[in-house]
Amino acid sequence: MTKLYREISEIVGKDKKSINGITDELKKRGIHTHRLIVTGYLRALRDMGLLEENNSPPSKLYFRKPYEQLFFEHFNKACKDMDEKSTFLALITLINHHFHRKCTIGDLKSAGISSETVRKLVDQGYITENGGTYELEKRDVDLMDNVLKVTDRILKNILPYH
């Protein structure tokens, strides 16, 4: 990722910043870039889904998407050709290993996984449910291969940006 992206990402963080505010902060950091170049770069980052834009006349404010929102957007794209069972088991694995926490009902909703699929996987012994969180029980080589493919796709898309 470019130095300009890293600097802009650090500047905007979770706070909303105007184009002028970002340009001024870049200058303070020794990066003298014309405002129009920064504007074009910010629009490109918005179009890529890495920044959000809030139109607040007379200016536009930019801010970074929350990391988990970005994660779920890429997770859903990466799993679009997988069956719901594989998607759910990939989700549990990624949440456990990437975010170092248990998978929750909110995660399931964000990934579009039905409660029927969850119930079937609990009944089949693939997962355990404990107070609204889920953990993987059975390990399946073919399934883990799918999980690794999805993980690779997701992490290639989001890690460079955060």
WOWO-V387208 format. One record per helix or strand of 3 or more residues. SS is the DSSP state (A for helix, B for strand). FROM is the first residue (numbers start at 0). TO is the last residue. If there is no record, write none. Layout:
SS/FROM/TO + SS/FROM/TO
This chain:
A/2/11 + A/18/27 + A/34/46 + B/50/55 + B/58/63 + A/66/77 + A/83/97 + A/104/110 + A/114/122 + B/126/129 + B/132/135 + A/140/160
